[in-house]
Amino acid sequence: MKVQGHHYRTIWIKENDPSVVCVIDQRNLPHEFIVVDLKTSDELARSISEMWIRGAGLIGVAAGYGMYLGAIEASRTVDFEKYISGVAEKLKRTRPTAVNLAWAVDRQLELLEHNRDMNVDGKIKLLLEGAGELADGDVEFSRAIGEHGVKIIENISRKKKGETVNILTHCNAGWLAFIDYGTATAPIYEAHRRGIKVHVWVDETRPRNQGARLTAWELNEQGVAHTVISDNVGGHLMQHGLVDMCIVGSDRTTRCGDVANKIGTYLKALAANDNNVPFYVALPSSTFDMTIRDGVKEIPIEQRGAEEVKFIQGKSSGFIRKVLLTPENSPAANYGFDVTPAKYVTGLITERGVCQANEDSITDMFGDLL
């Protein structure tokens, strides 16, 4: 995707210094576009846990690069294998709900396991190449999701005789959450590229406001019509026929089609179901967790710090500031995700096509993942 006309991925190796990983610091968006250098596995782990970067696909690829930085560090120790195992565990602990992260770390560990006799320099190079392959694969998955998902938008556009297709999304499952294109946004960007009239209702997505801050910024940079709404408006819009479809992302989807996504997704799915609005989830195959069936019971839900609920960040008088919203001594709970049961999901838009949110359909399309 482009920022002020220049193409960016969300993570890359610094030019002229392959020991540094560069990422877009999402904490300051939409007010400041800042690229930060990550030089150690600790810095990269911190960037994930403190949400300098976030999104299922991006944190998976970032973890792959974290393993590469860890290998550089491990080369200076007496026990390479012990050190790199510690880096892997450190990275896995940063965000427990998103399955892509552990998947990417395990992919890197498998590369090392299959090349145990390789020298240390070779292992470092191997992990760098592995992280690059993860990034390139993420881009291709997102592009394919766009190709499959745009057909749904095209069908709605035809039924509306070319009138604007209104799409509601929640949180940010866009370019910033992956390496390029995104998942929930990929069909929207492709529809826009094809000249289909689209308009996006952007949930603000409290408490961190990833919709208002990130999705709106992305859509604005790409020239896609959109309107930011408070999280509680979606049901009202659906009741009045102002939403043609919902597309959201996923941080973990079970083999039976239950979907863990940013907190508040479940409520949007309920409203969509009550108003006969199609509710789609866009995800790459790396987001499936084929080891579990019951998402509500089995998916671990991350609980984050109370300060994210109690404070809000914005720009005032030219400075980015945090403002206290609540009584200072009031406690706050901060559940990061909820689970939408499969029965409320119209379909899953993946890089291989669109399947139903049930075990038979998922395993028919992704049986090789079992």
C-alpha positions, 0 to 999 in steps of 0.5 A, spaced: 500 500 500 502 507 499 503 512 504 503 519 500 504 516 494 510 511 496 509 504 497 511 501 503 510 494 507 509 494 514 516 490 516 522 490 512 530 489 513 534 496 513 537 498 507 545 497 508 544 494 515 541 487 515 542 486 522 536 491 523 529 490 522 524 496 520 517 497 522 512 502 522 510 505 529 503 504 529 502 508 536 503 514 533 498 513 527 494 517 524 498 523 526 505 521 525 508 516 520 514 514 524 519 508 522 523 505 528 529 500 528 529 494 532 536 491 533 534 486 538 530 480 539 528 483 546 526 490 542 522 486 537 518 482 542 517 489 546 514 492 539 509 486 539 507 486 546 506 493 547 503 494 540 507 498 536 505 493 531 499 489 531 495 484 527 495 477 526 499 477 520 504 482 521 506 479 528 507 472 525 512 475 520 515 480 526 516 474 530 519 470 524 524 476 524 525 476 531 528 469 531 533 471 526 535 477 530 535 472 536 540 468 532 545 473 531 545 474 538 545 467 539 551 466 535 555 470 541 553 465 546 556 458 548 550 455 547 546 457 540 540 452 541 539 454 548 539 461 547 534 461 540 529 456 544 529 462 549 528 467 544 522 462 541 518 462 548 519 469 549 516 471 542 510 466 543 508 469 550 508 476 547 500 475 544 497 469 546 491 469 542 493 470 535 495 463 533 500 466 527 505 468 532 506 461 534 505 458 527 511 463 525 516 461 530 515 454 530 516 454 522 523 458 524 524 452 529 523 447 524 528 450 519 533 450 524 531 442 526 532 440 519 539 443 518 542 442 525 549 440 522 549 447 519 554 452 521 552 458 525 552 463 520 548 459 515 543 458 520 542 466 521 542 466 513 537 461 513 532 464 519 533 471 515 530 467 508 525 464 512 522 470 515 522 473 508 518 467 505 513 468 511 513 476 509 512 474 501 507 468 503 503 473 507 502 478 501 500 473 496 495 470 501 492 477 502 492 478 495 488 472 493 483 473 499 482 480 495 481 476 489 476 471 492 472 476 496 471 482 491 466 477 488 462 477 493 462 485 493 461 485 485 455 480 486 452 485 491 453 491 487 450 488 481 444 487 485 444 494 487 445 496 480 451 499 481 449 503 487 454 504 493 456 497 497 456 499 504 461 495 508 462 495 515 468 493 518 471 492 526 478 493 528 484 493 523 485 487 519 488 492 513 495 493 510 497 495 517 495 488 520 499 484 515 504 486 510 500 488 504 493 489 502 490 486 509 485 481 509 478 484 511 480 490 507 483 486 501 476 485 497 475 492 499 481 495 496 480 490 490 473 493 489 475 500 489 481 498 484 476 495 479 471 501 480 466 499 484 463 504 488 464 502 495 463 505 502 466 503 509 463 504 516 469 504 520 468 502 527 472 506 532 474 499 536 475 501 543 479 501 547 485 502 542 481 505 537 484 501 531 479 503 527 478 510 528 486 511 528 488 505 523 483 503 518 480 510 517 488 512 516 489 507 511 482 508 507 484 515 507 491 514 504 488 509 498 482 514 497 476 509 499 470 513 501 469 511 509 465 514 515 468 513 522 462 511 527 462 509 534 462 502 536 455 502 538 452 505 531 453 498 527 446 495 529 442 502 528 445 502 521 443 495 520 436 496 522 435 501 517 438 498 511 445 502 511 449 496 511 450 491 505 455 486 508 460 486 514 467 483 513 472 482 519 479 479 520 481 473 525 486 472 530 484 465 531 479 460 527 477 453 530 476 447 525 469 448 526 469 456 524 468 459 531 472 466 530 476 470 535 477 477 533 478 484 536 473 485 542 466 487 540 466 483 533 461 478 537 456 483 538 456 486 531 455 479 528 449 478 533 446 485 530 448 482 523 444 476 524 438 479 527 438 484 520 440 479 515 446 482 513 452 477 511 457 477 516 464 475 513 471 473 516 477 474 512 483 470 514 489 466 511 490 459 512 495 460 518 490 463 522 486 456 523 487 452 529 486 445 527 487 443 534 481 446 537 473 445 536 470 450 541 472 457 540 469 460 546 471 454 551 478 453 548 481 459 545 485 463 550 483 471 551 488 476 552 487 481 558 491 487 557 492 493 562 487 497 565 490 503 562 488 502 555 481 503 557 482 508 562 486 513 558 485 515 551 490 518 546 489 523 541 492 530 538 491 536 542 495 543 540 500 539 536 502 534 541 500 527 542 497 526 549 493 521 553 487 523 557 484 520 563 477 518 562 475 515 568 475 516 575 482 515 577 481 510 582 476 506 578 478 499 576 477 497 569 477 490 565 480 490 558 479 483 555 482 484 548 478 479 544 471 475 543 469 469 540 464 469 534 460 462 534 460 459 527 453 459 526 453 467 526 458 467 520 456 467 513 463 465 510 470 465 511 474 468 505 481 465 505 487 465 500 484 458 497 477 461 496 470 462 500 468 456 505 462 455 510 464 456 517 463 449 519 468 443 520 466 439 514 467 445 509 473 447 512 477 441 512 475 439 505 478 446 503 484 445 508 485 438 510 492 438 509 493 442 515 490 437 519 
